[in-house]
């Protein structure tokens, strides 16, 4: 039910943004200018996540040292900005803090890769600040690995090689996210950059579709909670627009 409500809200906002764009096009030139740049963010989950905690508890119950309690991501983005809109295409690399590297100890790691996009209309565009409301989707694939870094003789390894293979399990999720973004316009290196922002964002991620249970190459694990990243995330980074990237953008204004 929550997913349906959020999807309806997203559709209404999209239609509202489209209506505003059409209204603007009647009073302004239909060919608008936009800037095309890049952004790099560090993103961290700031709330307790029940599925994350349940996975760690399940690993402990099986005498596996769980991955660390801090989850973070590096986000690389292509950023487009017009007079009224900010859009991003995102590449996400998610990881958790690592346990120790002791040998003969089974331990787990969790990481993820994903692609996403977001679109937000500006509510403030001053000489020093942008404030906007980004809404978007991320498609993520997660990998849970369990290995022991065991020490063994070559003869034993050749006799039972399967005993020393790492366990690799996978899950996937499509996440809706919405929040508030703020850019501080620094004016740094004006000869090289048209825009150089310090950018921060707070957004809530809600999974709307998931692959369900963890799966390996030929197995489905039925007693391990699937990872659902429904929590508040904070991100901070920089957004840069080189001067040579200025061009025409007719689709957003």
C-alpha positions in Angstrom: 0.0 0.0 0.0 2.8 2.4 0.9 4.4 1.7 -2.5 1.2 2.5 -4.4 0.7 5.7 -2.5 4.3 6.9 -3.2 4.0 5.9 -6.9 0.8 7.9 -7.2 2.5 10.9 -5.4 5.4 10.6 -7.8 3.1 10.6 -10.8 1.2 13.7 -9.5 4.5 15.6 -8.9 5.7 14.6 -12.4 2.5 15.9 -13.9 2.7 19.0 -11.9 6.3 19.7 -13.0 5.3 19.0 -16.6 2.4 21.5 -16.3 4.8 24.2 -14.9 7.2 23.5 -17.8 4.5 24.0 -20.3 3.4 27.2 -18.6 6.9 28.5 -18.7 7.2 27.7 -22.4 4.3 29.9 -23.3 6.0 33.0 -21.8 9.7 32.3 -22.5 11.7 31.1 -25.4 11.2 27.3 -26.0 15.0 26.8 -26.4 16.6 27.0 -23.0 20.2 26.9 -21.8 21.4 24.3 -19.4 24.7 23.4 -17.7 26.1 19.9 -17.9 28.6 18.7 -15.2 29.6 16.0 -12.8 29.2 15.4 -9.1 30.8 13.2 -6.4 29.0 12.4 -3.2 29.6 10.4 0.0 26.3 9.0 1.3 25.6 7.4 4.7 22.5 5.8 6.2 21.7 7.5 9.5 18.8 5.4 10.9 18.7 1.9 12.2 17.7 -0.5 9.5 15.8 -3.7 10.7 16.8 -5.9 7.7 20.5 -4.8 8.0 20.4 -5.7 11.7 18.6 -9.0 11.1 21.2 -10.1 8.6 24.0 -9.4 11.1 22.2 -11.3 13.8 21.6 -14.3 11.6 25.3 -14.3 10.7 26.3 -14.2 14.4 24.0 -17.1 15.1 25.9 -19.2 12.5 29.3 -18.2 14.0 30.1 -15.9 11.2 31.6 -12.5 12.0 29.2 -10.0 10.5 30.1 -7.0 8.4 30.4 -3.7 10.2 27.4 -1.6 11.4 28.2 1.4 9.2 26.9 1.4 5.7 28.0 4.0 3.2 28.1 4.7 -0.5 30.2 6.7 -3.0 28.0 8.2 -5.7 29.3 9.4 -9.1 26.8 11.5 -11.0 26.3 13.3 -14.3 24.5 16.5 -13.3 22.3 18.7 -15.5 21.0 22.1 -14.3 18.6 24.5 -16.0 16.9 27.6 -14.7 14.2 25.6 -12.7 15.4 22.0 -12.6 18.3 19.8 -11.4 18.7 16.3 -12.8 21.2 13.6 -12.1 22.2 10.2 -13.5 23.8 8.3 -10.7 26.3 5.4 -10.3 26.3 4.0 -6.8 29.0 1.9 -5.0 27.8 0.8 -1.6 29.9 -0.9 1.0 30.0 -1.6 4.8 32.8 -1.3 7.3 35.0 -4.4 7.2 35.8 -6.9 10.0 39.3 -8.0 10.9 41.3 -10.1 8.5 42.2 -12.9 10.9 42.8 -16.3 9.2 40.5 -19.3 9.9 37.6 -17.0 10.9 34.5 -17.0 8.9 33.4 -13.4 8.2 30.9 -11.6 6.0 31.0 -8.6 3.7 28.2 -6.7 2.1 28.5 -4.4 -0.9 26.3 -3.2 -3.7 26.3 -1.6 -7.2 23.5 0.4 -8.8 22.3 2.9 -11.3 19.8 5.6 -10.6 18.3 8.9 -11.6 16.7 11.8 -9.9 14.9 15.0 -10.9 14.1 18.0 -8.7 12.5 21.4 -9.2 14.3 24.3 -7.5 12.4 26.1 -4.8 15.3 28.6 -4.1 17.8 29.8 -6.6 19.7 32.8 -5.2 23.2 34.1 -5.8 24.7 31.7 -3.2 22.1 28.9 -2.8 20.1 26.3 -4.6 17.4 24.4 -2.7 15.5 21.7 -4.6 13.3 18.7 -4.1 14.8 15.6 -5.8 12.7 12.5 -6.5 14.1 9.5 -8.2 14.8 5.7 -8.4 17.9 3.6 -7.8 18.2 0.0 -9.2 20.7 -1.9 -6.9 22.3 -5.3 -6.9 23.8 -6.4 -3.5 26.4 -9.1 -2.8 26.8 -10.9 0.5 30.1 -12.7 0.7 31.2 -15.2 3.4 34.8 -16.4 3.5 37.2 -17.6 6.1 40.7 -17.0 4.6 41.5 -20.5 5.8 45.0 -21.9 6.0 45.4 -25.4 4.7 48.0 -27.7 3.1 48.1 -28.1 -0.6 47.2 -31.8 -0.3 44.1 -31.0 1.7 43.0 -28.2 -0.7 43.3 -30.5 -3.7 41.4 -33.2 -1.9 38.4 -31.0 -0.8 38.6 -27.7 -2.8 34.9 -26.9 -2.1 35.6 -26.6 1.6 37.7 -23.5 0.9 35.4 -21.6 -1.6 33.8 -18.4 -0.6 30.0 -18.2 -0.4 28.5 -15.5 -2.7 24.9 -14.6 -2.4 23.0 -11.9 -4.3 19.9 -9.8 -4.0 18.4 -6.9 -5.9 16.1 -4.0 -5.2 14.4 -1.1 -6.9 14.3 1.9 -4.5 12.3 5.1 -4.6 14.0 8.1 -3.0 12.8 11.6 -2.2 14.2 14.4 -0.1 15.7 17.9 0.0 19.0 19.0 -1.7 21.0 22.1 -1.0 23.9 23.6 -3.1 26.3 26.3 -1.8 27.6 28.2 -4.8 31.3 28.8 -4.0 32.6 30.5 -7.1 35.7 28.4 -6.8 38.2 28.5 -9.8 36.0 30.7 -12.0 38.4 30.5 -14.9 37.9 26.7 -15.1 34.4 26.1 -13.8 31.2 27.8 -14.7 29.8 26.4 -11.4 31.4 24.8 -8.4 29.0 23.8 -5.6 29.3 22.2 -2.2 26.2 20.0 -2.3 24.3 18.2 0.4 21.2 16.1 0.4 18.9 14.3 2.8 16.7 11.7 1.2 14.6 8.7 2.3 15.0 5.5 0.4 12.1 3.1 0.2 12.3 -0.3 -1.7 9.3 -0.7 -4.0 10.4 -4.0 -5.6 12.8 -6.7 -4.5 14.2 -10.0 -5.6 13.3 -11.4 -2.2 15.5 -14.0 -0.6 19.3 -14.2 -1.1 20.3 -16.4 -4.0 23.5 -18.1 -5.0 24.5 -19.8 -8.2 22.4 -22.8 -7.5 20.7 -22.2 -4.2 18.1 -20.0 -2.5 18.6 -19.2 1.2 15.3 -19.4 3.1 16.3 -18.3 6.6 18.2 -15.0 5.9 16.5 -11.7 5.8 16.6 -9.8 2.5 18.2 -6.4 2.5 15.8 -3.5 2.3 17.4 -0.1 2.4 14.4 1.8 3.8 16.0 4.5 5.8 17.1 8.2 5.8 20.4 8.9 4.0 22.6 12.0 4.2 25.1 12.8 1.4 27.7 15.5 0.9 30.0 16.2 -2.0 30.9 18.6 -4.8 29.2 19.4 -8.1 31.3 20.9 -10.9 30.4 22.4 -14.3 33.3 23.0 -16.6 32.9 26.1 -18.7 33.1 24.3 -22.0 30.0 22.2 -21.1 27.5 25.0 -21.6 25.0 24.1 -24.3 21.3 24.1 -25.3 18.7 22.0 -23.4 15.2 22.1 -24.7 13.7 19.4 -22.5 13.9 21.0 -19.1 13.6 24.6 -18.1 
